[in-house]
Amino acid sequence: MIIKKLLLSLLAALGFVTAAAASEGGIQWDRFPTDKLTDLPSLQHGAKLFVNHCLNCHSAAYMRFNRMRDIGLTDAEIKEYLLFTTDKVGDPMQAWLDPKQAKEWFGAVPPDLSLVARSRADIAKGSGADYLYTYLRSYYRDPAKATGWNNLAFPDVGMPNVLWQMQGQREAKYIEQKDAHDPTKTAHVFAGFTQTAPGTMTPAQFDESVADLVAFMTWMAEPNQGLRVRLGVWVLLFMALFTIVVWRMNAAFWKDIK
């Protein structure tokens, strides 16, 4: 049952429609700044953004609050700044929104985001972090949609822009462009954004904050990644040294045998 729920969460990640279908098409993904993954202040800021903006509707039930000790937070800091949906530091990161209410309001329960950074990778387009970094920065106002928002990376997305106060509001510009292969046809081509209302952050500051949020979500999807990489380096060094030792022992054993 748990595996079934996890698979459904992965398929529906970041939208209230089938994400597997929505991943087809869209725009080319931007590259996520991977140096954020090893920067503790960035991960801590990302945790704050996740709790304040994502955990309202989405859960991260496969992650416990106390696991954030690994990114340099104490239990006291977790309780003071991040613990809004439960009283215990050891509890999973559950959304405050009741699943029954969510289904009634949105038509479906917002998916769990524990593993979304791993589930959205695409061989042709990039990593899951690349997708999230692009997706969260690609919202624009669209009055034709029920939520009033649309997204270039996830066309017809069901989720509104939860970061709009930081980013501000903007509209997408499109131009009619003739088809290079058939001059009788035209295509509706994206030609940039027009900022209609400023946010609390500059574009550069917003990109930095989104990168922090994505870094935390990437870390959350595999908290042991840093330890695994470090151990992997030591294992490879040991294997290299062991190979040299075995090679010399083999040579010494066979040197007098013709």
N, C-alpha and C positions, 0 to 999 in steps of 0.2 A: 504493500500500500504506500509506503514511504517513497519507494523508488518510482512508483507511478506518479505520485504528486510532484516529485522532483523533475521528472521528464516533462510533465505538463507545464511546470513553471519555466523550464528552459525554453520550451517552444513558444510560450506566450510572453517572454521577457520584454519589458519596456513598452507594452502596449496592451490594449484591451481587445485587439484582434489578433489573428494568427501571425506571429512574428516570422515564422518560417517563410510565409508567402510575402510578407512585407520586405524581407531582406533582398528580394529580387529587384533589381533596378536601383533607383536612387542615384546619388552622386558618388564621385570618387572620395574615399575616406581620407581625412587629414591624418598626419602622423602624430601620434601621442608622444609627448616628451618623456621618454623612459627614465631619465634621471630622477624624476619625481618618485619613482618606486623605492628609492633608497634614502630619500630625504624625510627624516622623521617629522619636522615641522609641517611639511606638505601633507603627509599622511594624517597628522593630527587635525589640521585644518579641514582636510577632506572628510574626516570622521564627523566633525562638527556640521559640515554642510549636509552630509548624508542624513544625520539624525534630524536636523532642522527642516530639510526640504523633501527627503525621500521617505523617511520612516513614518510620515503621517499616513500614507496610504499603502506603501509597499513594506513587506516584512523582509528580514534577512534571517530567517529562522534557523539556518545552519551555522550561524555565528553567535557567540555569546559576548556580552558586553565586556566581561573580564579578559577576553582575549586581546583587548586593546592595550593591555599591559605591554604587549610585544612591540608596540610602536611608541613606547615611552610614557604612557599615561598611568597615573596611580589610581587606585580605587577611589580615593577622595575626589580626584579630578573627574573621573568617570561619573560619579554620583552627582557632582555639582553641575557639570556642563552637558552631560549626554544622557542621563538616566531620566527619561520623561514618561516612558511607557510601562515601567515596572519599578519595583522597589529593591530588587536584588541584583547585584552586579553580576552574579553568575547566571542570570536568566538569558534566554535567547532574545535576539533583537526583533521583537514582534511589533507590528504596526498598531497604532491606537485605534484605527478604523475597524469597526466590526465587520467581519466578512459578509454577514447577511445584509447589512446596510450598504456595503460596497456593491454587492450584486444588484441590489434594488436601485441604487443611484446610477451605476455605470454599466449595468448589464452583465458584468463579470467581475470576479474578484481580482484586484491588481496582483500581478505575479510576484512571487518571491524573487529577490534580487541577489541572493547569496552567491550564485554562480554565473550571473549574467555576463561578467567580463570574460569568462572562458567560453560560454556557449555561443557568443556572437562572432567568433572569429571566422574569417572567410579567406581561403587560400589566395584568391585573386585580388581581394581588396585590402586585407590586412588583419591585424589582431582584433580581439574583442575590445581592447582598450582604444584602438584607433576608431572603431565604430562608435563607442560611447562618447569619445572626445568630439567626434564630428556631429553626432546626433544631438547632443546637448547644446551645441553652438549653431544649430541649423533651423531653429524655430523662426516662424514669421506669422504675422497676423493674416488670418483668412476668414472673412465674415461668412463665407459659404459653409464653413464647418460648424458643427454643433458646439464645440468648445471655443470657437473663435481663433483657433490656432492650427497651423499645418507645419510640416517639417520636410525639408529637402531630402534628408537621409532616410526618412520613414514616411513616405507620402500617405496622406489620409490617416495619420496616427490618431489614436483615440485619447492619448494623454495630453493635457494642456501643458504649456510651458511654465513649470513650477519655479523657474529661475528668472522670470520676466522682470521682476523688480530690480534685480542686479543688472540685467542686460538692457533693459528698456524695451520699447516696442518698435518693430520695423515691419516693412512690407517688402515682398519680393517683386522685383522688376523682371518682366519677360518681354522679349522681342520676337517678331516673326522673321524667321530666317529661311531662305530658300534651301531646299534639299540639294546637296552637292551632286547627287546622282540623278535627280529628276527635277529640273527647274520649274516644272508645273506644280510642284508640291512645296509647302512651307511647313516649318516646324516651330513649335512654341518653345523658345530657348531661354533659360534663366540667364539674366544679365546683371545680377547683383541685388543688394538690399538697399532700401531707403529707410533711414532712421526717422521714425515719426515721433518718438518720445524718448528722452534720455533715461538711462538707468542710474542706479547709485554707483556704478563702476564705469570706468573707461573700458573700451574694447579690450585693451591689453590686460587690464586687471581682471576682467571677466574671463578671458581665456586662461589666465593663471589660476583662477579659482576653479574653473571647470577641470583643469588638469589635476589639481589637488583632489577634487572629488573623484575623478576617474582613477587616480592613483590608489585611493583608499578602496574603491570597489574592486580594483584589480588585486590588491593585497588581500582583501576579504575573501576573494574567490580561491585563494591559495596562500594562507598565512605562513605556511612552512617553506614557501618558495626560496626565500633568502637563505634559510638554514640548509635547504636541499642543495642549493648552488654551492654554498661554502663547503659542505661535506663532499660534494661531487669533485671539487678541486683537489681536496686532500686524498680522496680515493684514487683519482687519476695519477697524482704524484706518487702514491704508494705503489700503484700498479706499475708505473714506469721504473721505480727503484727495484721492485721485486723482479721485474723482467730482466734487468741488468744482472741482479744477483744470480738468478736461475741460469741465465746465459753463461756467466763465468763458471758456475758450478758444473754445468754440462760440459764446458770446454775442459775443465780440470779433470773431470771423471774420464773422459774419452781420450785424453792426450796420449796415454801410454798403450792404448788399445788399437791395434792395426786391423 
